[in-house]
Every structure is written in structure tokens, then in C-alpha cells.
Amino acid sequence: MYKITLIFLLIFFKLSYNFAQITNLKYKVIYKDKEVGTLDAIKRTNDSITFYQNKTEIDTRIITKIKLEYDYEITFKNGLLNKAIVQIELNGKSRKNSKTILKKNKYHYYEDEDLSLLISENINYTAAMLMLEEPIGIKNVYSEENGTFHSLKKVKKHIYEKKGEKNRINTYIYENAVLKKAIINAGIIEFQVELIDN
């Protein structure tokens, strides 16, 4: 009986250890002091694989109706980007469809299924991660959307600025290593995201 109990406990602890660690954060999207959407940020880790997903839905009106949907799915293996898929829709039509895939020690960046870039530099931090991990010591952030690197600088304790395409600046504010608020310049629209306390 003792051996059976011991075996059962060992199996239980092994199964518990193999279960993925999951972080799930929900943000409200604010435009001109009005809540216009949501952003769900998920991080799931299991052994050497880490999966990130950011899903944003914005529904508002600026002269005309704007319905924006962002979906980022990123997979890291042993601390390096393995695959990133980005889909952005504006009013039901595809605005961006890109992916980055690691093949033979180079990253292949595709836009609408066409190979656009080859990247030799290792990628260990991406834009989607900003929603889930404070970028301590990070100077460059890979944009899964555009296949480029954005500069990142710490402006105050737990406050960072990322400079991207067309010198657009996004600001990220963290508390206890969790993103509390971000000011995002998405080109079409500038909005804020604020953590919804659970």
C-alpha cells in the first residue's frame, strides 16, 4: 500500500510540474476618456516553450466608424523567438498579415505570405511581450508587425518609451513588474490601455 501511495504522489507531482504556468491580463482601451475596447494579454509557459497572445478589439468613431482588431501570437523556445503571427483588421478588411519564422538560424519575415526580410540577429524580446513583462535591461524590441527593431529607453523608474515606425512613441508604465498603463500611437488612432483589476 505504501509503494502505491508513493507512486501515486510521484505521478501527481510530475503532472503538476508539467502543467503550464499561465498569466492572463485584461485591459480596457480608452480613447478620449471613453472606453472603446479591450485588450487581452496571455502568457503561457511550459518547460522551454513560452507562448504569448495579445488580442485587441477597438470599436469607435472618428469622423467615420473604426473597428480595429489586433491578434498577435508569439512562440519562444529556449528564450529565443521561434514564430510570430500578426493579423490586423480594419472594419473587417485585412490591414496586416505578417509572420516571422526561425529557420536555420535566420528569421524569415513574411508579409501576406511573401518573404520580405531575412534577419540574422537573435530575437529575445518582442513588442507583444511589453504587455506581459517589464523590459528590464532591454534596449531593442522586435516588432512582429513590421519585422523591424524599435529602440526602447527607460525614462523613469518602471516607465519606458518605445520609438517605432515614423518615430511614433509608445509609453509603458509598470507596477510590481506588471503593466498598469500604456499610451499607444497606432498611427490610425492614439489610445491608452489600462489594467482592469481582478
C-alpha positions as CSV (number, residue, x, y, z in Angstrom):
1,M,0.0,0.0,0.0
2,Y,2.9,2.4,0.9
3,K,4.5,1.8,-2.5
4,I,1.3,2.5,-4.4
5,T,0.7,5.7,-2.4
6,L,4.3,6.8,-3.1
7,I,4.0,6.1,-6.8
8,F,0.7,8.0,-6.9
9,L,2.3,11.0,-5.2
10,L,5.3,11.0,-7.6
11,I,3.0,10.8,-10.6
12,F,0.8,13.7,-9.2
13,F,3.8,15.9,-8.6
14,K,5.3,15.1,-12.0
15,L,2.0,16.0,-13.7
16,S,1.6,19.2,-11.6
17,Y,5.1,20.3,-12.6
18,N,4.4,19.8,-16.3
19,F,1.3,21.9,-16.2
20,A,1.7,25.3,-18.0
21,Q,2.1,28.4,-16.0
22,I,-0.5,30.9,-17.2
23,T,-0.7,34.7,-16.9
24,N,-3.9,36.3,-18.2
25,L,-4.3,40.1,-18.0
26,K,-7.2,42.1,-19.2
27,Y,-7.0,45.8,-20.2
28,K,-9.6,48.4,-21.2
29,V,-8.8,50.5,-24.2
30,I,-9.5,54.2,-23.8
31,Y,-9.8,56.9,-26.5
32,K,-10.5,60.5,-25.5
33,D,-11.6,59.5,-22.0
34,K,-14.1,56.9,-23.3
35,E,-13.7,53.1,-23.1
36,V,-13.8,51.9,-26.7
37,G,-12.5,48.3,-26.4
38,T,-10.5,45.6,-24.7
39,L,-7.0,44.0,-24.8
40,D,-6.4,40.5,-23.6
41,A,-2.8,39.5,-22.9
42,I,-1.9,35.9,-22.3
43,K,1.4,34.3,-21.4
44,R,1.7,30.5,-21.1
45,T,4.9,28.7,-20.2
46,N,5.6,25.0,-20.3
47,D,9.1,23.8,-20.0
48,S,11.2,25.6,-22.7
49,I,8.2,26.9,-24.6
50,T,6.6,30.3,-23.9
51,F,3.5,31.4,-25.8
52,Y,2.2,35.0,-25.8
53,Q,-1.0,36.3,-27.3
54,N,-2.3,39.8,-27.4
55,K,-5.8,40.3,-28.7
56,T,-7.3,43.8,-29.1
57,E,-10.7,44.9,-30.2
58,I,-11.5,48.6,-30.7
59,D,-14.8,49.9,-31.8
60,T,-15.2,53.7,-32.1
61,R,-16.0,56.6,-34.4
62,I,-13.5,59.2,-35.7
63,I,-15.3,61.0,-38.5
64,T,-16.3,57.5,-39.6
65,K,-16.7,54.2,-37.8
66,I,-13.5,52.4,-36.9
67,K,-13.4,48.8,-35.9
68,L,-9.9,47.6,-35.3
69,E,-8.9,44.1,-34.4
70,Y,-5.3,43.1,-33.5
71,D,-4.2,39.5,-32.9
72,Y,-0.6,38.7,-32.1
73,E,0.5,35.1,-31.4
74,I,4.2,34.6,-30.5
75,T,6.1,31.5,-29.5
76,F,9.5,31.4,-27.9
77,K,11.7,28.4,-27.4
78,N,14.7,28.4,-25.0
79,G,14.4,32.2,-24.7
80,L,14.5,32.9,-28.5
81,L,11.7,33.9,-30.8
82,N,10.6,30.8,-32.7
83,K,7.5,32.1,-34.5
84,A,5.3,35.2,-34.6
85,I,2.0,35.7,-36.4
86,V,0.3,39.1,-36.6
87,Q,-3.2,39.8,-38.1
88,I,-4.8,43.2,-38.1
89,E,-8.2,44.0,-39.5
90,L,-9.7,47.4,-40.0
91,N,-13.5,47.5,-40.5
92,G,-13.5,43.8,-41.4
93,K,-10.7,44.0,-44.0
94,S,-7.2,42.8,-43.6
95,R,-4.7,45.6,-42.9
96,K,-1.8,43.5,-41.9
97,N,-0.9,39.8,-42.2
98,S,2.7,39.1,-41.3
99,K,4.7,36.3,-39.7
100,T,8.3,35.7,-38.5
101,I,9.7,32.2,-38.5
102,L,13.1,31.0,-37.3
103,K,14.6,28.7,-40.0
104,K,18.2,27.5,-40.0
105,N,19.4,30.2,-37.6
106,K,17.8,33.1,-39.6
107,Y,14.4,34.7,-39.2
108,H,12.2,34.8,-42.2
109,Y,9.8,37.7,-42.2
110,Y,6.7,37.3,-44.4
111,E,4.1,39.8,-45.4
112,D,1.0,38.4,-47.0
113,E,2.8,35.1,-47.4
114,D,5.7,36.8,-49.4
115,L,9.2,36.6,-47.9
116,S,10.2,40.3,-47.3
117,L,13.2,40.1,-45.0
118,L,15.9,37.8,-43.6
119,I,17.1,38.7,-40.1
120,S,20.3,37.3,-38.7
121,E,20.1,38.9,-35.2
122,N,18.8,36.9,-32.3
123,I,15.4,38.0,-31.1
124,N,14.8,37.6,-27.4
125,Y,12.2,40.4,-26.7
126,T,9.2,41.5,-28.8
127,A,6.6,44.2,-28.8
128,A,3.8,41.8,-27.6
129,M,5.9,41.0,-24.5
130,L,5.6,44.6,-23.3
131,M,2.1,43.8,-22.2
132,L,3.2,40.9,-20.0
133,E,6.8,41.5,-18.9
134,E,8.6,44.6,-17.7
135,P,11.5,45.1,-20.2
136,I,14.3,45.4,-17.6
137,G,17.7,45.9,-19.3
138,I,16.1,45.8,-22.8
139,K,17.3,48.3,-25.4
140,N,15.7,46.9,-28.6
141,V,12.3,45.4,-29.2
142,Y,11.4,43.4,-32.2
143,S,8.2,44.5,-34.0
144,E,6.4,41.4,-35.0
145,E,4.1,43.6,-37.1
146,N,6.8,45.1,-39.3
147,G,9.9,42.9,-39.0
148,T,12.0,45.8,-37.6
149,F,13.7,46.6,-34.3
150,H,12.4,49.5,-32.2
151,S,14.5,51.4,-29.7
152,L,13.5,51.3,-26.0
153,K,14.6,53.6,-23.3
154,K,13.9,53.8,-19.6
155,V,12.7,57.3,-18.8
156,K,11.9,56.9,-15.1
157,K,11.7,54.0,-12.7
158,H,9.3,51.5,-14.2
159,I,8.5,53.8,-17.2
160,Y,9.7,53.1,-20.7
161,E,9.4,54.7,-24.1
162,K,9.5,52.7,-27.3
163,K,10.2,54.5,-30.6
164,G,8.8,52.8,-33.7
165,E,7.9,53.4,-37.3
166,K,7.7,57.1,-38.3
167,N,9.2,58.0,-34.8
168,R,5.9,57.1,-33.1
169,I,6.4,56.8,-29.4
170,N,4.6,54.4,-27.1
171,T,4.9,54.8,-23.3
172,Y,4.6,51.8,-20.9
173,I,4.1,52.2,-17.1
174,Y,4.7,49.2,-14.8
175,E,4.0,48.4,-11.2
176,N,5.3,45.3,-9.4
177,A,6.6,44.1,-12.9
178,V,3.0,44.3,-14.3
179,L,2.0,46.7,-17.0
180,K,-0.5,49.1,-15.4
181,K,-1.0,51.6,-18.3
182,A,0.3,52.2,-21.8
183,I,-0.1,55.1,-24.2
184,I,-0.1,53.6,-27.7
185,N,0.3,55.5,-31.0
186,A,-1.1,53.1,-33.6
187,G,-1.0,55.5,-36.5
188,I,-4.7,55.5,-37.2
189,I,-5.5,56.2,-33.6
190,E,-3.7,57.0,-30.3
191,F,-5.2,55.3,-27.3
192,Q,-4.5,54.2,-23.8
193,V,-4.7,50.8,-22.2
194,E,-5.3,50.4,-18.5
195,L,-5.2,47.3,-16.5
196,I,-8.5,46.1,-15.2
197,D,-8.0,45.0,-11.6
198,N,-9.4,41.5,-11.0
